[in-house]
Amino acid sequence: MNDSIAYPFEPRSSSRWMAEMHKQLLRGKQVLLHGNVEDLHLLNGSVTLGKDEITTRRFLTWYFTQRKFPVVAHFDIVDGVVLASPEMRADLERARAASADRGRRSTEVRAQPSPETGQSQQVVRRTGLAPGPQRSLAQGGGPSAVSPAHAGAANPPAPSLQPLTNDLSTLTEPDRALPEIRRAVRQAEVGCAFIIHFSDKLLSDSQRQSEKELPRLILLKKLIQEAELIDRPPLVDQRNALIIVAGQLGGVPTWLYQDNPLLALIHATRPRREERAHALRSQISRFFGGDVLHKTAAEPVVQELADLTDGLMVHDLDAIRRTSRLHKISLGEVAPKKLVDLYKYGQQEDPWLALDEGKISTARERLTRRVIGQDASINALVDMLRSAKVGLSFAGGSKASRPKGVFFFVGPTGVGKTELAKALAALIFGKDENDDSAFYRFDMSEYSEEHAAEKLIGSPPGYVGYNEGGQLTNRVMERPFSLLLFDEIEKANGKIMDKFLQILEDGRLTDSKGQTADFSQTCIIFTSNIGSESMSFWPERSAEPGTVDDASLPDRDRVTSHYKEAVREFITLPATPSRRGLGRPELLNRIGDENILVFDILRQGSIRLICEKFLSLLTESAREQLGLVLEFPDGQIPAMIERVMTANAEEFKMGGRRVRTLMEDKLLKKLTGYIFERGLYQRGEGAGPTLIIRPTSDYSSIEIEER
């Protein structure tokens, strides 16, 4: 901060955009203020001015009044022109009169012989910015219109100035109000500051203007160009000020501000951490129980709240204060995080912190029941659940706003990547181990086109689907405690990854309607088969031609090294005609190399375990739904499936998913046909029969014995 600049406020404890606006005005520029303009703002360490909240409008009124501008006025298309105080009306009329008088003196017309012809010609000498005699809007025509009766006169008389209507609020039409604002700022005797609100709504389309709207846009630019330097103290050499306020910069034509040396573009950002701390500190006594907090006890609460509210607006901070009073939550008794969670998510209990020691101690067993043969990946997840219990971020960072967990599951098809994600969602968020309602899968093959990012955050205004919002942002706003699976991420368009960079770093994403989704309570998992197509070493040897056994497969370390290297190359290297790639090494940094979990290939020993899992589920289903008892003696069905799988390397490469489809084909279809033909599905009273199921002697099918 340049200490040589005199500010009418304390810049270090005020919203950052205020200091930038002040500097630009001192440099003689006008300001287009956009972004977080609907929020409350911080001024001298407080969000109130007296008893009033500091809105953009109130601050600008206070600011220009502090700088001794005789006229401070606001304009919008609903309220018209509104002066900061009624006493300014006389100064506004003086400004208009000075502008009219300047118009009379701005053109001197005299007869002067032409050096070439000796004939008399009109010579115009400009002494001001106005091009000639002016007429008010009340007289009809534009600000520089000249009546036809005087068009050819040597000294056309300046028409008399018409007084403004008594009720300035009737000047709601931009085509009526902007010429009067222009009249006031193009004179030097009375300092005027005009603030034009909702400027992004002045035109129906920022890219295309109708014949009626184009003059309005040009008039707005003339306001910027023609504002005069003031020649009266205390504002000598300061320019009449124009502040153009826009919520959405996209609603303002770029022609107005691009390469415009007279207009400074200033973004009012959401409050940064130090601003939130100032705002909270000024309001902490108004929280429930805050009035009895000792100053030394209040400051740690303020700092924790400032950390927890990253990305929120000042209005949100006030809403959190009101939430504490509404639910009688005392910050002296309850952790600030519970209050913030109640405001943001509608619940006080954090499922991540609610993980009890019992659930964590049995997590490995619960996950292994659903996913077989992936012990290394399961162990990594259990280790990170322990970190969540003690409040550490899965991402390894200190920012509370980042997602709780970020993983990259990679490995061959059918080895349990999606199933493990579902199991993890049930473990963290579910009511029981089969409740995976918090799990949501995005098929990234549907996002292969360049414009596909619109599906995630919603279509831009004016396009089909705008009102529906984004698929990703909607999901997170509806269910902030979720596990999000982005399946086959290598099939997504590279530009989609820019959205993920923002999510992984900031923990939030804004949709096309300006609503912000908070990802700080989510777990994000990317899955990929990248590297499978280049795994030429599998199988590398076998006991018999055409068969696969564990001895013919590469060991776990070799599989891990192969897939991790494939992921690193895919993320960091750009795409070529022969290679897929993202060319975004920063994404690898966000995920973390330790969070790339490689799923092992299917091994012979896992086939029987997978079969036994499915047989157990089938037995339970038959008993509960049909009252039937199923028996599978001596592990014969798993042996049959293993025989088929290991006889063909291509079958084996399909992984655990192929085990399931084989069981459906060779066991389930025939079993359901048997039950249907004998009417065993029509349950009566009492227990049903027992069905003993074995493979045929050639292992091609099954035979069923009923007793």
Buried (B, 14 or more C-beta within 10 A) or exposed (E): EEEEEEBBBEBEBBBBBBBBBBBBBBEBBBBBBBBBBEBBBBBBBBBBBEEEBBBBBBBBBBBBBEBEBBBBBBBBBEEBBBBBEEEBBEBBBBBBBBBBBBBBEBBEEEEEEEEEEEEEEEEEEEEBBBBBBBBBBEEEEEBBBBBEEBEEEEEBEBBEBEEBBEEBEEBBEBBBBBBBBBBBBBBBBBBBBBBBBBBBBBBEEBEEBEEEBEBBBEBBBBBBEBBBEBEEEEBEEBBBBBBBBBBBBBBBBEBBBEEBEBBBBBBBEBBEEEBBBBBBBBBBBEBBBBEEBEEEEBBEBBBBBBBBBBBBBBBBBBBBBBBBBEEEBBBBEBBBBBBBBBBBBEEBEBBBBEBEEEBBEEBBEBBBEBBBBBBEBBBBBBEBBBBBBEEBBBBEBEEBBBBBBBBBBBBBBBBBBBBBBBBBBBBBBBEEBEBBEBBBBBEBEBBEEEEBBBBBBBBEBEEEEBEEBBBBBBBBBEBBBBBBBBBBBBBBBBBBBEBBBBBBBBBBBBBBBEBBBBBBBBBBBBBBBBBBEEBEEBBEEBEEEEBBBEEBBBEBEBBBEBBBEBBBBBBBBEEEEEEBBBEBEEBBBBBBEEBBBBBBBBBBEBBBBBBBBBBEEBBEEBBEEBBBBBEBEEEEBBBBBBEBBBBBBEBBBBBBBBBBEBBEEBBBEBBEEBBEEEEBBEEEEEEBEEBBBBBEEEBEEBEBEEE
